[in-house]
Every structure is written in structure tokens, then in C-alpha cells.
């Protein structure tokens, strides 16, 4: 008996494009998500030249870029990635909530999936152990973003 194909992850058309919008704050950490995203997408058969990367200043700038990209009609899905850290001055939880809500609004308003890899740890300190942990953690989140991206796009393609 042959295995049942997974209807959620069919082969996607090769002309689909994807966007990855990344914040430049804590770039070395955020780039781990981007690199893992590219690797996971390649493993799924999506060539790197089908993914456009957009750098923005911080997490707060991601939703506007995502909105413009979604409205362009060029992208099957968009991923936003940032590390919103508590620096003791701003309410990082408010910034993160605002960004994630805005990303949700973009996808609901445009019909283009927007995947969030915008993370807000309760505690982040600029020391070796935290940096090592978040470098690893963002790599995991990049792979998960790719999986969510592909499953969401594939799932939407079978809907009426």
C-alpha cells in the first residue's frame, strides 16, 4: 500500500515568489531566522532567487513594508522577522503586540499570508549565554516560518 499524499503540502508552482522582511536591530540574531528560512525553503524546492529580502530599521517598520509588498501582487506570502527586546526604555510588549496585530491586519485586508517571526522574549540581555540561545532559537523560528509559509500558501490554493 502506498503512502497517502499530504494534501496540505502539495508541490507548488515554480513561479511563486516570497518576501522576507527583516529588522536590522539585533541583525546577527535576526539573520539566523532568514538563513534558516532560506535553507528550509530550498529543501522544499523553492529556489533562493524566488525569495526577496527587505531590510527595515526595526520591527515597527515591518507592517508597512508587508502591506506594500502584499498589495503589489508579486508575492504568494510574506514573512516578517525581528527581535523586540526590552531595553528598559520602551514598552517592548506594546511594540510587539502592535506589530503582530498590524501583520494580521495586512493578511486579512489583502488575502496574502503574512507569517510572523517577530519575537519578544520576556528577558533578553546582551551577554554571551542569551545571545547564543537566541541565535539558535531564531534559526528554529526561521525553519518554522518556512513550514508555515508553505503550508499556508498550499492550503489557500485548494480553497474555492
C-alpha positions in Angstrom: 0.0 0.0 0.0 1.4 3.4 -1.0 1.5 6.3 1.5 -1.3 8.8 1.3 0.0 12.1 -0.1 -0.2 15.1 2.3 -2.9 17.4 0.8 -1.6 20.4 2.9 1.9 20.4 1.2 1.4 19.7 -2.5 4.1 20.8 -5.0 3.7 24.5 -5.5 4.1 26.2 -8.9 7.6 27.3 -9.6 6.7 30.8 -10.4 5.6 31.8 -6.9 7.6 34.5 -5.1 8.1 35.1 -1.4 9.2 38.1 0.6 11.3 38.1 3.8 11.2 41.5 5.7 13.8 41.7 8.5 14.6 44.3 11.1 18.2 45.5 11.4 18.2 45.7 15.2 20.0 42.6 16.5 20.7 41.8 12.9 23.1 38.9 13.7 20.3 37.1 15.5 17.5 38.0 13.0 19.7 36.8 10.2 19.6 33.3 11.7 15.9 33.2 11.0 16.4 34.4 7.5 19.2 31.9 6.8 17.2 29.0 8.2 14.1 30.2 6.2 16.1 30.1 3.0 17.5 26.6 3.9 14.1 25.2 4.7 12.6 26.7 1.5 15.4 25.3 -0.6 14.7 21.8 1.0 11.1 22.2 -0.1 12.2 23.1 -3.7 11.9 26.9 -3.5 14.9 28.4 -5.1 16.6 31.4 -3.4 16.0 33.6 -6.4 12.3 33.3 -5.7 12.7 35.0 -2.3 13.3 38.7 -2.0 14.8 40.1 1.2 13.9 43.6 2.5 15.8 45.2 5.4 14.0 47.7 7.6 15.1 49.6 10.6 13.1 47.8 13.3 10.0 45.7 13.9 7.8 48.8 13.8 8.6 49.3 10.1 7.8 45.7 9.0 4.0 46.0 8.7 4.1 48.9 6.2 6.6 47.1 4.0 4.5 43.9 4.3 1.4 45.8 3.3 3.1 47.4 0.2 4.5 44.0 -0.8 1.2 42.3 -0.4 -0.6 44.9 -2.4 1.9 44.6 -5.2 0.5 41.2 -6.1 4.0 39.8 -6.6 4.2 37.6 -3.5 2.5 34.4 -2.5 3.4 35.1 1.1 5.5 37.4 3.2 7.5 36.7 6.4 8.4 39.4 8.9 11.2 38.8 11.4 12.5 40.8 14.3 13.8 40.6 17.9 11.9 43.1 20.0 13.9 43.3 23.2 13.2 45.0 26.5 15.8 47.8 26.7 14.3 49.3 29.8 13.1 52.4 28.0 10.2 51.4 25.8 7.4 49.0 26.4 8.6 46.2 24.2 5.5 44.2 24.7 3.3 47.0 23.3 5.6 47.3 20.3 5.5 43.6 19.7 1.7 43.4 20.1 1.2 46.4 17.7 3.5 44.9 15.1 1.9 41.4 15.2 -1.6 42.9 15.1 -0.7 45.0 12.1 0.7 42.0 10.3 -2.5 40.2 10.9 -4.4 43.2 9.5 -2.3 43.1 6.4 -3.0 39.5 5.7 -6.7 39.8 6.4 -7.0 43.0 4.3 -5.0 41.7 1.3 -5.5 38.0 1.4 -1.8 37.4 1.2 -0.4 35.3 4.0 1.9 37.1 6.4 3.9 34.9 8.7 5.4 36.4 11.9 8.8 35.6 13.2 8.7 38.7 15.3 9.7 37.5 18.8 9.6 39.3 22.1 11.4 37.5 24.9 10.5 38.3 28.4 14.2 38.7 29.2 17.0 39.4 26.8 20.3 40.6 27.9 23.4 41.4 25.9 25.5 38.7 27.3 27.0 35.5 25.7 24.5 33.0 27.0 21.4 34.9 25.9 22.9 35.7 22.6 23.9 32.1 22.0 20.4 30.9 23.0 18.6 33.4 20.7 20.9 32.7 17.8 19.8 29.1 18.0 16.2 30.0 18.7 15.9 32.3 15.7 17.2 29.5 13.4 14.4 27.3 14.7 11.9 30.1 14.1 13.2 30.6 10.6 12.6 27.0 9.7 9.1 27.1 11.3 8.3 30.2 9.3 9.2 28.4 6.1 7.0 25.5 7.0 4.1 27.8 8.0 4.6 29.8 4.8 4.5 26.8 2.5 1.6 25.1 4.3 -0.5 28.3 4.3 0.1 29.0 0.6 -0.6 25.4 -0.3 -3.7 25.3 1.8 -5.1 28.5 0.4 -4.6 27.2 -3.2 -7.0 24.4 -2.6 -9.8 26.6 -1.2 -12.6 27.7 -3.6 
